[in-house]
Amino acid sequence: MIQKTLEKVVNGETLTKEEASDVMTRMLEGRLSSEQIASLISILRFRGESAEEISGFLQAMRMFMKTVDLSEEGPIMDTCGTGGDGASTFNISTAVAIVLSSMGVRVAKHGNRGVSSSSGSADVLEVLGIPVEQSPEEGQKALKEKRLTFLYAPLYHSAMKHAAPARKALGFRTIFNILGPLANPAQTKRQLIGLFDSTFAMPIAEALKEHGSEHVLLVSGKDGLDEISICDTTDVVELKDGDIRRYSISPDMFGMKRGSLNDLRVQNPEESAEMIQSIFKGEASESACNIVILNAGAGLYVSGASSSIAEGVEKVKEALNGGHVHQYFEGVLRQKGGEVHAG
């Protein structure tokens, strides 16, 4: 069967949703060799994955993942992106998750340790003193008490071990980089997703629409950042209530001057943690503060806590400037005292 599938994609044909789901099922059951997996995901990467293929792969991946029900007390959202932009920035989406939870938004942050980046979300959260490898029960308790929980990907996606050797051998971005943010174990319907390549935004939006997502912003900076950029224009594809539209935003639309990418770069989780703390204390560079404000403003919009990104931006500014975020971080989230210093 896999030979026919490979022949089909080699010939430039796309898989149906059912075919994609079936081949992913075989993959996650350990019924495909590493060579077969590598061949398939390589061809798809260079040809480009269709909405139906993404939807089918996601359907199978969600069937195999361990889920956690966190919906009891209302909607939740995620700020997980694809990563892989190679920019070595601090963990912006992690900082945004903390800001949002400090402002009353329930966030189930899905993530992992750093593989292609200098600091994964799990790495920086550990340095910040926030639990990472929690059981589903511990995760539920954290969300209830702190409005923020971290869902450590390896604990929920054990079947991914079958694809790991092929991914490691290839060493470049594949369909799995796209699927990661879409397969949140809490099955969040509201997401801010950063993409390393905006060409994937429309098929991902179409796939998420089919899977019942309510409000999603897929963002990709023109400078290559998988965030809303403070340094350049950002491409946005928005899925809201079944409608999909595409537009661009830029820092000046929100009264911000364009920043410098150099002000956002770090070398390790310790430096990333130090940067995040300095933002919360109002001591970071303007570029670092503003990129968190922009993305958190978009997160408020996605969560339903503001009617627009612009309104969200103003609310985040007030929360940061008033010390509310820093107080929440130090008083609610952290499990250990003291300052973090770069090593």
C-alpha positions as CSV (number, residue, x, y, z in Angstrom):
1,M,0.0,0.0,0.0
2,I,2.8,2.4,0.9
3,Q,4.4,1.9,-2.4
4,K,1.2,3.0,-4.2
5,T,1.0,6.0,-1.9
6,L,4.6,7.0,-2.6
7,E,4.1,6.5,-6.3
8,K,1.1,8.8,-6.2
9,V,2.9,11.6,-4.4
10,V,6.0,11.2,-6.6
11,N,3.7,11.8,-9.6
12,G,2.6,15.1,-8.1
13,E,-0.8,13.9,-7.1
14,T,-2.3,14.8,-3.7
15,L,-3.7,12.4,-1.2
16,T,-7.3,12.4,-0.2
17,K,-8.1,13.0,3.5
18,E,-8.8,9.3,3.9
19,E,-5.6,8.3,2.2
20,A,-3.5,10.7,4.3
21,S,-5.2,9.5,7.5
22,D,-4.6,5.9,6.6
23,V,-0.9,6.4,5.9
24,M,-0.4,8.4,9.1
25,T,-2.2,5.7,11.0
26,R,0.2,3.1,9.6
27,M,3.1,5.4,10.5
28,L,2.1,5.9,14.1
29,E,1.4,2.1,14.5
30,G,5.0,1.4,13.6
31,R,4.1,-0.4,10.4
32,L,6.3,1.8,8.1
33,S,10.0,1.7,8.0
34,S,12.1,4.8,8.7
35,E,13.1,4.8,5.0
36,Q,9.5,4.8,3.9
37,I,8.6,7.6,6.3
38,A,11.5,9.7,5.2
39,S,10.6,9.2,1.5
40,L,7.0,10.3,2.1
41,I,7.6,13.3,4.2
42,S,10.4,14.5,2.0
43,I,8.3,14.4,-1.1
44,L,5.5,16.2,0.6
45,R,7.8,18.8,1.9
46,F,9.2,19.7,-1.5
47,R,5.8,19.4,-3.3
48,G,3.8,21.2,-0.5
49,E,1.1,19.7,1.6
50,S,-2.5,20.2,0.7
51,A,-5.4,21.1,3.0
52,E,-6.8,17.6,2.7
53,E,-3.5,16.0,3.5
54,I,-3.0,18.1,6.5
55,S,-6.5,17.4,7.7
56,G,-6.1,13.6,7.2
57,F,-2.7,13.5,9.0
58,L,-4.1,15.6,11.8
59,Q,-7.2,13.3,12.1
60,A,-4.9,10.3,12.6
61,M,-2.5,12.1,14.9
62,R,-5.4,13.2,17.2
63,M,-6.6,9.6,17.3
64,F,-3.3,8.5,18.7
65,M,-2.5,11.3,21.1
66,K,-3.4,11.2,24.8
67,T,-6.1,13.9,25.4
68,V,-6.9,15.9,28.4
69,D,-10.3,17.6,29.0
70,L,-9.8,21.1,30.2
71,S,-13.0,22.6,28.9
72,E,-15.1,22.4,32.0
73,E,-14.7,26.0,33.0
74,G,-14.9,27.6,29.6
75,P,-12.8,28.1,26.5
76,I,-9.1,27.7,26.4
77,M,-6.4,28.8,23.9
78,D,-2.9,28.0,22.8
79,T,0.0,30.1,21.6
80,C,2.1,27.2,20.1
81,G,3.9,27.9,16.8
82,T,5.8,25.8,14.4
83,G,9.2,27.1,15.4
84,G,12.0,26.5,13.0
85,D,12.5,30.1,11.8
86,G,16.2,30.0,12.7
87,A,16.1,33.5,14.2
88,S,17.2,32.5,17.7
89,T,14.8,34.8,19.4
90,F,13.7,34.5,23.1
91,N,10.6,32.4,23.7
92,I,8.0,35.0,22.6
93,S,5.0,32.7,22.5
94,T,5.8,31.4,26.0
95,A,6.0,35.0,27.3
96,V,2.7,35.7,25.6
97,A,1.0,32.7,27.2
98,I,2.1,34.1,30.6
99,V,0.8,37.6,29.8
100,L,-2.6,36.2,28.6
101,S,-3.1,34.0,31.7
102,S,-2.3,36.9,34.0
103,M,-5.1,38.8,32.2
104,G,-7.7,36.0,32.8
105,V,-7.3,34.0,29.7
106,R,-7.1,30.2,30.2
107,V,-4.1,28.9,28.3
108,A,-3.1,25.3,27.6
109,K,0.4,25.8,26.2
110,H,1.6,22.9,24.1
111,G,5.3,22.5,23.5
112,N,8.5,20.6,23.7
113,R,12.2,21.1,24.4
114,G,14.4,22.8,21.9
115,V,15.4,20.8,18.9
116,S,16.1,23.2,16.1
117,S,16.1,26.3,18.4
118,S,18.4,27.5,21.1
119,S,15.5,27.3,23.7
120,G,12.3,25.3,23.6
121,S,9.2,26.4,25.6
122,A,9.8,23.5,28.0
123,D,13.4,24.6,28.6
124,V,12.6,28.2,29.4
125,L,9.7,27.4,31.6
126,E,11.9,25.1,33.7
127,V,14.4,27.9,34.2
128,L,11.5,30.2,35.1
129,G,10.4,27.8,37.8
130,I,7.2,26.7,36.1
131,P,6.4,22.9,36.1
132,V,6.7,21.2,32.7
133,E,6.4,17.4,32.8
134,Q,3.1,17.3,34.6
135,S,0.4,14.5,34.6
136,P,-3.0,15.4,33.1
137,E,-4.3,15.7,36.6
138,E,-1.6,18.1,37.6
139,G,-2.2,20.0,34.4
140,Q,-5.9,20.3,35.2
141,K,-5.1,21.6,38.7
142,A,-2.6,24.2,37.3
143,L,-5.2,25.5,34.8
144,K,-7.8,25.8,37.4
145,E,-5.6,27.6,40.0
146,K,-3.3,29.6,37.7
147,R,-5.1,29.7,34.3
148,L,-1.9,28.4,32.7
149,T,-0.9,24.8,32.1
150,F,1.9,23.3,30.0
151,L,1.2,20.2,27.9
152,Y,4.6,18.6,27.4
153,A,4.3,17.0,23.9
154,P,6.3,13.7,24.5
155,L,3.9,12.8,27.3
156,Y,0.9,13.0,25.0
157,H,2.3,11.9,21.6
158,S,4.1,8.7,22.4
159,A,3.3,7.2,19.0
160,M,5.5,9.9,17.4
161,K,8.5,7.8,18.4
162,H,8.0,5.8,15.2
163,A,8.7,8.9,13.1
164,A,11.5,10.3,15.2
165,P,14.4,8.5,13.5
166,A,13.3,9.6,10.0
167,R,12.8,13.2,11.2
168,K,16.2,13.2,12.8
169,A,17.9,11.8,9.8
170,L,16.4,14.3,7.4
171,G,17.2,17.3,9.6
172,F,14.8,19.7,7.8
173,R,11.3,20.9,8.5
174,T,8.5,18.5,7.5
175,I,4.8,18.0,7.9
176,F,5.4,17.2,11.5
177,N,6.5,20.8,12.2
178,I,3.1,21.9,10.9
179,L,1.1,19.3,12.7
180,G,2.6,19.9,16.1
181,P,0.7,23.1,16.9
182,L,-2.5,21.7,15.5
183,A,-2.4,18.6,17.8
184,N,-2.9,20.2,21.2
185,P,-3.9,17.5,23.7
186,A,-6.6,19.8,25.1
187,Q,-8.0,20.1,21.6
188,T,-8.2,23.9,21.8
189,K,-10.5,25.7,19.4
190,R,-8.8,29.1,19.7
191,Q,-5.1,29.5,18.7
192,L,-2.4,32.0,17.8
193,I,-0.1,30.0,15.6
194,G,3.2,31.3,14.3
195,L,4.4,29.8,11.0
196,F,7.9,29.7,9.6
197,D,6.4,30.0,6.0
198,S,3.2,31.8,5.2
199,T,2.5,29.6,2.2
200,F,1.2,27.0,4.7
201,A,-1.3,29.3,6.3
202,M,-4.3,28.9,4.0
203,P,-4.2,25.0,3.8
204,I,-3.8,24.9,7.6
205,A,-6.7,27.3,8.1
206,E,-8.9,25.1,5.8
207,A,-7.9,22.0,7.7
208,L,-8.6,23.6,11.1
209,K,-12.0,24.8,9.8
210,E,-12.9,21.2,8.9
211,H,-11.8,20.1,12.4
212,G,-14.0,22.6,14.1
213,S,-11.7,25.4,15.2
214,E,-13.5,28.6,16.2
215,H,-11.0,31.4,16.0
216,V,-7.4,31.0,14.8
217,L,-4.7,33.5,13.7
218,L,-1.9,32.1,11.6
219,V,0.9,34.6,11.5
220,S,4.2,34.8,9.7
221,G,6.6,37.8,9.7
222,K,7.9,39.0,6.4
223,D,11.3,38.9,8.1
224,G,10.9,35.1,8.6
225,L,9.8,35.2,12.3
226,D,7.1,32.7,13.2
227,E,5.4,35.4,15.3
228,I,3.7,38.8,14.6
229,S,6.9,40.7,13.9
230,I,7.9,44.0,15.5
231,C,10.6,44.4,12.8
232,D,8.5,44.0,9.6
233,T,5.1,43.4,8.1
234,T,3.3,40.2,9.1
235,D,1.1,38.0,6.9
236,V,-2.1,37.0,8.8
237,V,-4.6,34.3,7.8
238,E,-7.6,34.4,10.2
239,L,-10.2,31.7,10.7
240,K,-13.2,33.0,12.6
241,D,-16.6,31.4,12.9
242,G,-16.1,29.4,9.7
243,D,-14.8,32.4,7.5
244,I,-11.2,32.6,6.4
245,R,-9.6,35.9,5.3
246,R,-6.0,37.0,4.6
247,Y,-4.5,40.4,5.4
248,S,-1.3,42.1,6.6
249,I,-0.5,44.1,9.7
250,S,2.6,46.1,10.7
251,P,3.8,47.7,13.9
252,D,3.0,51.3,12.9
253,M,-0.7,50.3,12.7
254,F,-0.6,50.0,16.5
255,G,1.5,53.1,17.1
256,M,4.8,51.2,17.4
257,K,8.0,51.9,15.6
258,R,9.8,49.0,13.9
259,G,12.3,47.2,16.1
260,S,15.6,45.4,15.7
261,L,15.9,41.6,15.5
262,N,19.2,41.8,17.4
263,D,17.2,43.0,20.5
264,L,15.3,39.7,20.4
265,R,18.1,37.2,20.1
266,V,19.3,34.9,22.9
267,Q,21.7,32.0,23.1
268,N,20.2,29.7,25.6
269,P,17.1,29.1,27.9
270,E,18.7,31.1,30.7
271,E,19.1,34.2,28.5
272,S,15.5,33.7,27.3
273,A,14.2,33.5,30.8
274,E,16.1,36.6,31.8
275,M,14.7,38.5,28.8
276,I,11.1,37.4,29.7
277,Q,11.5,38.6,33.3
278,S,12.9,41.9,32.2
279,I,9.9,42.4,30.0
280,F,7.5,41.8,32.9
281,K,9.5,44.3,35.0
282,G,9.5,46.9,32.2
283,E,13.3,46.8,31.9
284,A,13.7,45.2,28.5
285,S,14.4,46.8,25.1
286,E,11.5,48.5,23.3
287,S,11.6,45.9,20.6
288,A,11.4,43.0,23.1
289,C,8.5,44.6,25.0
290,N,6.6,45.5,21.9
291,I,6.7,42.1,20.2
292,V,5.2,40.6,23.3
293,I,2.6,43.3,23.5
294,L,1.7,42.8,19.8
295,N,1.4,39.1,20.0
296,A,-0.4,39.1,23.4
297,G,-2.8,41.7,22.0
298,A,-3.6,39.3,19.1
299,G,-4.0,36.5,21.7
300,L,-6.6,38.6,23.6
301,Y,-8.5,39.0,20.3
302,V,-8.4,35.3,19.6
303,S,-9.6,34.5,23.1
304,G,-12.6,36.8,22.9
305,A,-11.3,39.1,25.6
306,S,-11.0,42.0,23.1
307,S,-12.9,43.0,20.0
308,S,-9.8,43.6,17.9
309,I,-6.0,43.2,17.9
310,A,-5.7,47.0,18.5
311,E,-7.9,46.9,21.6
312,G,-6.0,43.9,22.8
313,V,-2.7,45.8,22.4
314,E,-3.9,48.6,24.6
315,K,-5.1,46.3,27.3
316,V,-1.7,44.4,27.3
317,K,0.1,47.7,27.6
318,E,-1.9,48.6,30.7
319,A,-1.3,45.2,32.3
320,L,2.4,45.4,31.7
321,N,2.9,49.1,32.6
322,G,0.8,48.7,35.8
323,G,2.9,45.8,37.0
324,H,0.0,43.3,36.9
325,V,1.8,40.7,34.8
326,H,4.9,40.8,36.9
327,Q,2.9,40.4,40.1
328,Y,1.0,37.5,38.6
329,F,4.3,35.8,37.4
330,E,6.1,36.2,40.8
331,G,3.1,35.6,43.0
332,V,1.2,32.9,41.2
333,L,3.2,31.0,38.6
334,R,6.7,30.7,40.0
335,Q,7.6,27.8,42.4
336,K,11.0,29.2,43.3
337,G,12.4,32.6,44.2
338,G,15.3,34.5,43.1
339,E,16.4,36.1,39.8
340,V,17.4,34.3,36.7
341,H,20.8,35.2,35.2
342,A,22.3,34.2,31.9
343,G,24.9,31.5,32.2
